[in-house]
């Protein structure tokens, strides 16, 4: 459902993303891991059509994002890293506003609203202003805004930011539930989140995709079949740095 083909993005002379290619299928959770500044957010912004790639191609549900960006946006739920919210609005009003912006009306809007509130656990804060909510609840509100139109594809940038340990555990369970009928790509620099929640892993460093695959295959690729993601990541980043400076 998501296909990135040789995505490259420059900011001036800086190559932020360097020929990155991968796919994400329906029913799959793919974790996108890398240090801060590695290029994760830039890739997600390109997939969401927020940014145009300098070169490369994006196919979303078979649609070329450069040719049909509006249709692509209808199929995507996108949670950006800075979680843009209207802090002066009440939570219920904000979510209904987002639903209407997504084309929902009447009973359809009411049904989507009720389901999304229940899914994201927002029943207790609906009458509060967004700005009065904790960081963790604001993140849930952002996730709800990405889900309210029931998109088949989810792009989540640092979705557990501000979550306490119990909220992180609940989020991992929610991801599994959401992925049953969706393609889910989430980025983070928290390796434990990726290791616990992902079917496959993309490892990016300095704009280059160092490796992708399931954890057992990645561990075998570095000659350490019992290695966890932290060890795999450290090995690949170190090897990549040595290659870049060779």
C-alpha positions as CSV (number, residue, x, y, z in Angstrom):
1,X,0.0,0.0,0.0
2,X,3.0,2.3,0.5
3,X,5.8,2.2,-2.0
4,X,8.8,4.5,-1.8
5,X,11.1,4.3,-4.8
6,X,14.6,5.9,-4.5
7,X,13.3,8.9,-2.5
8,X,15.8,11.7,-2.3
9,X,15.4,15.1,-0.7
10,X,17.8,18.0,-0.6
11,X,17.5,21.1,1.7
12,X,19.7,23.5,-0.3
13,X,23.1,21.6,-0.5
14,X,22.2,19.2,2.3
15,X,21.1,15.8,1.2
16,X,18.6,14.9,4.0
17,X,17.3,11.7,2.4
18,X,19.4,9.6,0.0
19,X,17.7,7.2,-2.4
20,X,15.5,5.5,0.2
21,X,13.3,2.6,-1.1
22,X,10.8,0.4,0.9
23,X,7.3,-0.9,0.9
24,X,4.6,-1.3,3.6
25,X,1.7,-3.7,3.0
26,X,-1.8,-3.9,4.5
27,X,-1.9,-5.6,7.8
28,X,1.7,-4.8,8.5
29,X,3.4,-2.6,11.1
30,X,6.8,-1.2,10.0
31,X,9.0,0.6,12.5
32,X,11.3,3.3,11.1
33,X,14.2,3.8,13.5
34,X,17.1,6.1,13.5
35,X,18.8,8.8,15.6
36,X,17.4,12.4,15.6
37,X,18.2,14.1,12.3
38,X,18.5,10.8,10.4
39,X,15.8,11.7,7.9
40,X,12.8,9.8,9.3
41,X,10.5,12.9,9.6
42,X,11.5,14.1,6.1
43,X,10.5,10.7,4.6
44,X,7.2,10.8,6.4
45,X,6.5,14.3,5.2
46,X,7.2,13.2,1.6
47,X,4.9,10.2,2.0
48,X,2.1,12.5,3.3
49,X,2.6,14.9,0.4
50,X,3.6,17.7,2.8
51,X,7.0,17.8,1.1
52,X,7.9,17.0,-2.5
53,X,10.8,14.7,-3.0
54,X,13.7,16.1,-5.0
55,X,13.7,12.9,-6.9
56,X,12.1,9.4,-6.6
57,X,8.5,8.2,-6.6
58,X,5.8,7.6,-4.0
59,X,2.9,5.2,-4.6
60,X,0.1,5.2,-2.0
61,X,-2.6,2.6,-2.5
62,X,-1.5,2.4,-6.1
63,X,-1.7,6.2,-6.6
64,X,1.2,8.4,-7.7
65,X,1.5,11.0,-4.9
66,X,2.9,13.6,-7.4
67,X,0.0,13.1,-9.8
68,X,-2.9,12.6,-7.4
69,X,-1.9,14.3,-4.1
70,X,-5.5,15.0,-2.9
71,X,-6.6,11.4,-3.4
72,X,-3.5,10.2,-1.6
73,X,-4.3,12.5,1.4
74,X,-7.8,11.0,1.6
75,X,-6.2,7.6,2.2
76,X,-3.7,8.7,4.8
77,X,-3.8,9.4,8.5
78,X,-0.7,11.4,9.4
79,X,0.5,12.3,12.9
80,X,3.4,14.7,12.5
81,X,6.2,15.0,15.0
82,X,5.1,18.4,16.4
83,X,1.4,17.3,16.8
84,X,-0.2,20.5,15.5
85,X,-3.4,21.2,17.5
86,X,-5.7,24.1,18.2
87,X,-5.0,24.6,21.9
88,X,-8.0,26.9,22.5
89,X,-10.6,24.5,21.2
90,X,-12.3,21.9,23.3
91,X,-11.2,18.3,22.5
92,X,-14.7,17.3,21.2
93,X,-15.0,20.4,19.1
94,X,-11.5,19.9,17.6
95,X,-12.1,16.3,16.6
96,X,-15.5,17.2,15.0
97,X,-13.7,20.0,13.2
98,X,-11.1,17.6,11.8
99,X,-13.8,15.2,10.9
100,X,-15.7,17.8,8.9
101,X,-12.5,18.9,7.2
102,X,-12.1,15.3,6.1
103,X,-15.6,15.4,4.6
104,X,-17.6,13.7,7.3
105,X,-21.1,14.9,8.0
106,X,-24.2,14.0,10.1
107,X,-24.5,10.4,11.3
108,X,-21.3,9.4,9.6
109,X,-19.4,12.1,11.5
110,X,-21.1,11.1,14.8
111,X,-20.2,7.4,14.3
112,X,-16.6,8.1,13.4
113,X,-16.3,10.5,16.4
114,X,-17.6,8.0,18.9
115,X,-15.4,5.2,17.6
116,X,-12.3,7.3,17.5
117,X,-12.8,8.7,21.0
118,X,-13.2,5.1,22.3
119,X,-10.2,3.8,20.4
120,X,-7.9,6.6,21.7
121,X,-9.3,6.7,25.3
122,X,-10.4,10.3,25.2
123,X,-13.8,10.0,27.0
124,X,-12.5,11.8,30.1
125,X,-11.1,14.9,28.4
126,X,-13.7,15.7,25.8
127,X,-15.0,18.9,27.5
128,X,-11.5,20.2,28.3
129,X,-9.6,22.6,26.1
130,X,-6.8,20.9,24.2
131,X,-4.2,23.2,25.8
132,X,-5.3,22.1,29.3
133,X,-4.5,18.4,28.5
134,X,-1.3,16.7,29.4
135,X,1.4,16.0,26.8
136,X,0.3,12.4,26.7
137,X,-3.3,13.3,26.1
138,X,-2.4,15.8,23.4
139,X,-0.6,13.0,21.7
140,X,-3.7,10.9,21.9
141,X,-5.7,13.8,20.5
142,X,-3.3,14.0,17.6
143,X,-3.6,10.3,16.9
144,X,-7.4,10.6,17.0
145,X,-7.3,13.4,14.4
146,X,-5.2,11.1,12.2
147,X,-7.8,8.2,12.7
148,X,-11.1,9.9,12.5
149,X,-11.7,9.4,8.8
150,X,-10.8,5.7,9.1
151,X,-7.8,5.8,6.6
152,X,-6.3,2.6,5.2
153,X,-2.8,4.0,5.8
154,X,-1.2,5.5,9.0
155,X,2.0,7.5,9.1
156,X,3.0,8.2,12.7
157,X,6.0,10.4,13.5
158,X,7.3,9.8,17.1
159,X,3.8,8.7,18.3
160,X,4.8,7.8,21.9
161,X,6.2,11.2,22.6
162,X,5.0,12.3,26.1
163,X,3.6,8.9,27.0
164,X,4.2,7.3,30.3
165,X,5.2,3.5,30.4
166,X,1.6,2.3,30.8
167,X,0.5,4.5,27.8
168,X,3.3,3.1,25.8
169,X,2.2,-0.4,26.5
170,X,-1.4,0.5,25.6
171,X,-0.2,2.2,22.4
172,X,1.6,-0.9,21.2
173,X,-1.6,-2.9,21.7
174,X,-3.5,-0.3,19.8
175,X,-1.1,-0.4,16.9
176,X,-1.6,-4.1,16.6
177,X,-5.4,-3.6,16.5
178,X,-5.2,-0.7,14.0
179,X,-2.9,-2.7,11.6
180,X,-5.5,-5.5,11.0
181,X,-6.9,-3.6,8.0
182,X,-4.3,-0.9,7.5
183,X,-0.7,-0.4,6.6
184,X,1.1,1.3,9.5
185,X,4.5,3.1,9.3
186,X,5.7,4.7,12.5
187,X,9.0,6.4,13.2
188,X,10.9,6.7,16.4
189,X,14.4,6.9,17.9
190,X,13.2,4.7,20.8
191,X,14.4,1.2,19.8
192,X,12.3,-0.6,22.4
193,X,9.1,0.7,20.7
194,X,10.2,-0.7,17.4
195,X,11.4,-4.0,18.8
196,X,8.1,-4.6,20.6
197,X,5.6,-3.4,18.1
198,X,6.9,-3.9,14.5
199,X,6.6,-6.7,12.0
200,X,9.5,-5.3,10.0
201,X,12.1,-2.6,10.7
202,X,13.7,0.1,8.6
203,X,17.0,1.5,9.9
204,X,18.1,4.9,8.7
205,X,21.2,6.9,9.4
206,X,22.3,10.2,7.9
207,X,19.6,10.0,5.2
208,X,20.6,6.5,4.0
209,X,18.6,3.3,4.6
210,X,21.1,1.0,6.2
211,X,18.9,-2.1,6.4
212,X,15.3,-3.3,6.4
213,X,13.7,-6.6,7.3
214,X,12.4,-8.7,10.2
215,X,14.6,-8.8,13.3
216,X,15.8,-12.4,12.9
217,X,17.0,-11.7,9.4
218,X,18.7,-8.5,10.4
219,X,20.4,-10.2,13.3
220,X,21.6,-13.0,11.0
221,X,22.9,-10.4,8.5
222,X,25.4,-9.1,11.1
223,X,26.5,-12.6,12.1
224,X,24.8,-12.4,15.5
225,X,21.6,-14.5,15.4
226,X,20.7,-13.7,19.0
227,X,21.2,-10.0,18.7
228,X,18.5,-7.5,19.7
229,X,17.6,-4.4,17.7
230,X,19.8,-2.2,19.8
231,X,22.9,-4.3,19.0
232,X,21.9,-4.6,15.3
233,X,21.4,-0.8,15.1
234,X,24.7,0.0,16.8
235,X,26.5,-2.4,14.5
236,X,24.9,-1.0,11.3
237,X,25.5,2.6,12.2
238,X,29.1,2.0,13.1
239,X,29.7,0.0,9.9
240,X,28.0,2.7,7.9
241,X,30.1,5.4,9.5
242,X,33.3,3.5,8.7
243,X,32.2,3.0,5.1
244,X,31.3,6.7,4.7
245,X,34.8,7.8,5.9
246,X,36.7,5.1,4.1
